[in-house]
Amino acid sequence: MSSGELLPCSAEAITEELLGDAINLIEPQTIQEALKAVVYYFREEQEYSSVSVDQFSCALGKVLQGFGFDVVFDEDPRVNLRVEQTDLCQLAKETTGQGFELFFFQRLRDEVRANLRRSPNVIQFSGLKDCVKQIVGAQRWCDRCRWMHGQIVSYLRTCLDQDSRKDCSLLIK
């Protein structure tokens, strides 16, 4: 986004938005091969974990031009997503000294419900690794951290499944 926010989007969804009605003029297999090439380039060769729509569209255009298509993207597609963000470390700090884990998970559920009341498309929880180490009381990642990590991710998924009434994605970093 122009604000610098990172939003999770599939390569297929962005391609459909970029190509619009022209997508029907290209064989689906060709589009899939182009997508694979672009994703491979950014993920494996450039070792990027995320790219902008401009970077993606430029690379996709070059690949499709290599296949013999005349591709020009006139405008930047706007992805209209509402994202609610929560810092897990902050939640952990708020529950320190109160029967820590029990209150943390209750506070986590309350936060999911509060976020869902604002009708987002994406609920993003950040700081998971540091939060886990804080809860476990570990300086380095250990087996207990790995177990707690799994518990938090599983709990967030369960909360979203039980409380969400419409399409909403969960992003945990």
Contacts in CASP RR format, 6 or more apart in sequence:
PFRMAT RR
TARGET T0000
AUTHOR 0000-0000-0000
METHOD contacts of the structure
MODEL  1
MSSGELLPCSAEAITEELLGDAINLIEPQTIQEALKAVVYYFREEQEYSS
VSVDQFSCALGKVLQGFGFDVVFDEDPRVNLRVEQTDLCQLAKETTGQGF
ELFFFQRLRDEVRANLRRSPNVIQFSGLKDCVKQIVGAQRWCDRCRWMHG
QIVSYLRTCLDQDSRKDCSLLIK
1 7 0 8 1.000
1 79 0 8 1.000
5 83 0 8 1.000
6 50 0 8 1.000
7 79 0 8 1.000
7 81 0 8 1.000
7 83 0 8 1.000
7 122 0 8 1.000
8 122 0 8 1.000
8 169 0 8 1.000
8 171 0 8 1.000
9 79 0 8 1.000
11 35 0 8 1.000
11 38 0 8 1.000
11 39 0 8 1.000
11 56 0 8 1.000
12 35 0 8 1.000
14 53 0 8 1.000
14 56 0 8 1.000
14 57 0 8 1.000
14 77 0 8 1.000
14 79 0 8 1.000
15 23 0 8 1.000
15 31 0 8 1.000
15 34 0 8 1.000
15 35 0 8 1.000
15 60 0 8 1.000
16 23 0 8 1.000
17 77 0 8 1.000
17 79 0 8 1.000
18 57 0 8 1.000
18 60 0 8 1.000
18 73 0 8 1.000
18 77 0 8 1.000
19 26 0 8 1.000
19 31 0 8 1.000
23 31 0 8 1.000
26 64 0 8 1.000
26 69 0 8 1.000
30 67 0 8 1.000
33 67 0 8 1.000
34 60 0 8 1.000
34 63 0 8 1.000
34 64 0 8 1.000
34 67 0 8 1.000
35 60 0 8 1.000
37 63 0 8 1.000
38 56 0 8 1.000
38 59 0 8 1.000
38 60 0 8 1.000
38 63 0 8 1.000
41 59 0 8 1.000
42 48 0 8 1.000
42 51 0 8 1.000
42 55 0 8 1.000
42 56 0 8 1.000
42 59 0 8 1.000
51 59 0 8 1.000
53 76 0 8 1.000
53 77 0 8 1.000
53 79 0 8 1.000
54 76 0 8 1.000
57 73 0 8 1.000
60 71 0 8 1.000
61 71 0 8 1.000
61 73 0 8 1.000
64 71 0 8 1.000
65 71 0 8 1.000
81 120 0 8 1.000
81 121 0 8 1.000
81 122 0 8 1.000
82 118 0 8 1.000
82 119 0 8 1.000
82 120 0 8 1.000
82 121 0 8 1.000
82 122 0 8 1.000
83 120 0 8 1.000
83 121 0 8 1.000
83 122 0 8 1.000
83 123 0 8 1.000
83 124 0 8 1.000
84 115 0 8 1.000
84 118 0 8 1.000
84 120 0 8 1.000
84 122 0 8 1.000
84 123 0 8 1.000
84 124 0 8 1.000
85 124 0 8 1.000
85 125 0 8 1.000
85 126 0 8 1.000
86 111 0 8 1.000
86 115 0 8 1.000
86 123 0 8 1.000
86 124 0 8 1.000
86 125 0 8 1.000
86 126 0 8 1.000
87 125 0 8 1.000
87 126 0 8 1.000
87 127 0 8 1.000
88 108 0 8 1.000
88 125 0 8 1.000
88 126 0 8 1.000
88 127 0 8 1.000
88 128 0 8 1.000
88 130 0 8 1.000
88 131 0 8 1.000
88 152 0 8 1.000
89 127 0 8 1.000
89 130 0 8 1.000
89 131 0 8 1.000
89 134 0 8 1.000
91 104 0 8 1.000
91 107 0 8 1.000
91 108 0 8 1.000
91 111 0 8 1.000
91 131 0 8 1.000
92 104 0 8 1.000
92 131 0 8 1.000
92 134 0 8 1.000
92 135 0 8 1.000
93 134 0 8 1.000
94 107 0 8 1.000
95 103 0 8 1.000
95 104 0 8 1.000
95 107 0 8 1.000
100 135 0 8 1.000
101 135 0 8 1.000
104 135 0 8 1.000
105 155 0 8 1.000
108 152 0 8 1.000
108 155 0 8 1.000
108 156 0 8 1.000
108 159 0 8 1.000
109 155 0 8 1.000
109 159 0 8 1.000
112 123 0 8 1.000
112 156 0 8 1.000
112 159 0 8 1.000
112 160 0 8 1.000
112 163 0 8 1.000
113 159 0 8 1.000
113 163 0 8 1.000
115 123 0 8 1.000
116 123 0 8 1.000
116 160 0 8 1.000
116 163 0 8 1.000
116 164 0 8 1.000
116 165 0 8 1.000
116 168 0 8 1.000
119 166 0 8 1.000
120 168 0 8 1.000
121 167 0 8 1.000
121 168 0 8 1.000
121 169 0 8 1.000
122 168 0 8 1.000
122 169 0 8 1.000
122 170 0 8 1.000
122 171 0 8 1.000
123 160 0 8 1.000
123 168 0 8 1.000
123 169 0 8 1.000
123 170 0 8 1.000
123 171 0 8 1.000
124 171 0 8 1.000
124 172 0 8 1.000
124 173 0 8 1.000
125 156 0 8 1.000
125 170 0 8 1.000
125 171 0 8 1.000
125 172 0 8 1.000
125 173 0 8 1.000
126 172 0 8 1.000
126 173 0 8 1.000
127 173 0 8 1.000
128 149 0 8 1.000
128 152 0 8 1.000
128 153 0 8 1.000
128 172 0 8 1.000
128 173 0 8 1.000
129 141 0 8 1.000
129 149 0 8 1.000
131 152 0 8 1.000
132 145 0 8 1.000
132 148 0 8 1.000
132 149 0 8 1.000
132 152 0 8 1.000
133 139 0 8 1.000
133 140 0 8 1.000
133 141 0 8 1.000
133 145 0 8 1.000
135 148 0 8 1.000
136 142 0 8 1.000
136 144 0 8 1.000
136 145 0 8 1.000
136 148 0 8 1.000
138 144 0 8 1.000
138 145 0 8 1.000
152 172 0 8 1.000
153 172 0 8 1.000
156 170 0 8 1.000
156 172 0 8 1.000
157 170 0 8 1.000
160 168 0 8 1.000
160 170 0 8 1.000
END
